[in-house]
Structure formats: C-alpha cells, structure tokens
Amino acid sequence: MIEYRPFHNTDPPKLFALWNGSELGRGAASFVSTDALETLIFAQPYFDRNGLIVACDGSQVVGCVHAGFGTTDDESKLSHAAGVICAVLVRPESRRRGIGRELVRRAEDYLKACGATSIQAGSAAPRDPFYLGLYGGAAPSGFLESDPAAAPFFEAVGYEAFQRHQIYRCDLNKQTVPISFRLMTIRRKTELRVVSQPVPLTWWWATRLGRLDTLRFLLVPKQGGESLASMTVLGLDHYLTKWQVRTIGMTELFVPEQQRRQGFGQALILAVGRRLREELVIHVECHAPTENAAAIGLLESCSFQQIDTGVVFRRIDFNLNPDAENAVAADGHSQTPPGD
C-alpha cells in the first residue's frame, strides 16, 4: 500500500537518495549531500511542505512531486495564479504502478486549492521557484529531452508540450572569435565591469540566483555612461561530479532596446568568455527559446553548439488563463539573450 503525505523534516536523506537513484539524465546535478537541497529548496522563504508530496512504500520513499508558483511582474512576491509542477521523481523499480500519475493529480489539487488558474509542468521563467542550480543547467527550461522518462510520462497523464528551449554549450578552448571591424571597434571603446548583483535587486532574484555563486558582467563605454549589455554568470558546481568539467552558466543576457543589433551582445559574450578562460573555465552554457531565431543566431556566432532541449508542458484539458500563459514569455523575465 502506497502512502501519500506532505514533506516531513526527516525526509531530506530519503529525498537525496531518491534524486540520485531516479535516472534523470545529464541535466540533473549529482550532489554529494543534502546541503544542496537544504539551501536551494527547503530554505526558500516560500517553501510549503504541502507542495512537496512524498510517496512511501512502508518506510521507503519511492517517489515525490514538488509543486510551486511563479512570481508577479514586479518580482516582489509569488503569483498563486501561476502554478508549476517543478519535479516528479519515482524510483525506476517502482514505476508503472500509477505512483507518478497519483502524485501529479495530488500536485494539481494542491495548486488549484491555492488559487492556480493555469498549471504547467516544467520550471521556466517566470515560473521557476525551485531547482535552479540542480536541474536544467544554466536556467530552468522545463524537463530535458535527455531525461528520457519525462516526455512520455507527461504525455501519458494528459499534458502537451507548449514551449521548447534549446540548450547550448561552448568549449572555450575551441571557441572561434569572429573577426569583424565592428567587434574590434566595440572592444577598443568598451570595458567589462563586474558587480555582485543586478540593480535594482528584486526579491525573486535574491531568493533564487542570490543563493548561488553569481557575478553580473556589464559592457560599458570607457568614457562613461550606461551599460550597453549585461549578463549574469553562475557557477554550476553541483554538476561537476556528473559532467567532470568546470562549467559556468550564462543567463539574463540583456541589451537595451536602443542598443540592439549593434553587436554589443556578441561582444559581451566573447569578452566574458575570455575572462572565464583566464580563470580556467572550460565550458559555458546558455539557453534560448526555440522560436527566438535571433538569440540562437547570436549564440551560434559565438561558437555555441546545441546539446539538449528543454520542454515545458501544459495540461490539455486545463483552461489556461491567457494572461498567465503570456506572462511566461514576457521579455522582462527572459533568461535568454535578445536579438543582437
């Protein structure tokens, strides 16, 4: 008999074992203790034990589902209208017993009871409350195609794909720097500036990226003035055991509207790559929505190659709130580079 219950304070070691035994593919970190879960999941100010539902077979935890919420437009608090199923885990030997299906049903009931008017499966900005730094790599981008059980499972329980994010990686030791007069001019007239956090700092950023090892890079004119492009880089230290190579994530690449299509985004990516290579970083990773051809072209121009795809799902028979759905793709919350 399978028992379903909310999270208990004694569960972290069992959830740690469940995570490492669930065969989640290349995009799931292989952390070495429960400290990562404590810091990035349980210590979040909005963590709700009722949203983390555990399936037990006797004393053994055989599965769990974790549901949460996105943020409001100003990133000052949760938006309970925007529900997301962040993770579903079932031990391989316990699958095909209906456990995953029941966990998802209970997660949906939890989200609806809290006021969700739309539900998606797979974290992606601005609905990415948990697992940044633990699943997906540089940014939450749904469930990865390299996680072989994810898509068949969600399709079987009534979900369909509605967003795709391409995941790119660059080997800095093999990066080819484009030769152009425009880039040479930008490099001569600009410099990199490093800050610890964005300005203004939002509550949402502090609760998620603020818990990781991050730096904010700005491309600024040498003669002074506002930044021409900016990005956040974050250490993906929890993936080192699995990937066996030091990797840095690039996210939140932003170029002001009036500065776009002038080469500043490309110049910033290349400049940050040079800086990271000096620090003996080998790989950098960045994500872009499949439909954003300009962002994909920008990454490919900087020697990034696609290595995976993230997929966000929605329930077929759930009546999505159009405003909530549109908010997922709002520019203000984009984790991907704008066209440059």
Stockholm file with secondary structure:
# STOCKHOLM 1.0

chainA/1-340         MIEYRPFHNTDPPKLFALWNGSELGRGAASFVSTDALETLIFAQPYFDRNGLIVACDGSQVVGCVHAGFGTTDDESKLSHAAGVICAVLVRPESRRRGIGRELVRRAEDYLKACGATSIQAGSAAPRDPFYLGLYGGAAPSGFLESDPAAAPFFEAVGYEAFQRHQIYRCDLNKQTVPISFRLMTIRRKTELRVVSQPVPLTWWWATRLGRLDTLRFLLVPKQGGESLASMTVLGLDHYLTKWQVRTIGMTELFVPEQQRRQGFGQALILAVGRRLREELVIHVECHAPTENAAAIGLLESCSFQQIDTGVVFRRIDFNLNPDAENAVAADGHSQTPPGD
#=GR chainA/1-340 SS CEEEEECCTTCHHHHHHHHHTSCCCTTBCCCSSTHHHIIIIITSTTCCGGGEEEEEETTEEEEEEEEEEEECTTSSSEEEEEEEEEEEEECGGGCSSSHHHHHHHHHHHHHHHTTCSEEEESCBTTBCCSCTTTBSSSSCBSEETTSTTHHHHHHHTTEEEEEEEEEEEEETTTCCCCCCHHHHHHHHHEEEEEESSCSSCCHHHHHHGGGSCEEEEEEEETTCCSCSEEEEEEECGGGHHHHCSCEEEEEEEECCGGGTTSSHHHHHHHHHHHHHHHTTCCEEEEEEETTCHHHHHHHHHTTCEEEEEEEEEEETTSCCCHHHHHHHTCGGGCCSCCCC
#=GC SS_cons         CEEEEECCTTCHHHHHHHHHTSCCCTTBCCCSSTHHHIIIIITSTTCCGGGEEEEEETTEEEEEEEEEEEECTTSSSEEEEEEEEEEEEECGGGCSSSHHHHHHHHHHHHHHHTTCSEEEESCBTTBCCSCTTTBSSSSCBSEETTSTTHHHHHHHTTEEEEEEEEEEEEETTTCCCCCCHHHHHHHHHEEEEEESSCSSCCHHHHHHGGGSCEEEEEEEETTCCSCSEEEEEEECGGGHHHHCSCEEEEEEEECCGGGTTSSHHHHHHHHHHHHHHHTTCCEEEEEEETTCHHHHHHHHHTTCEEEEEEEEEEETTSCCCHHHHHHHTCGGGCCSCCCC
//
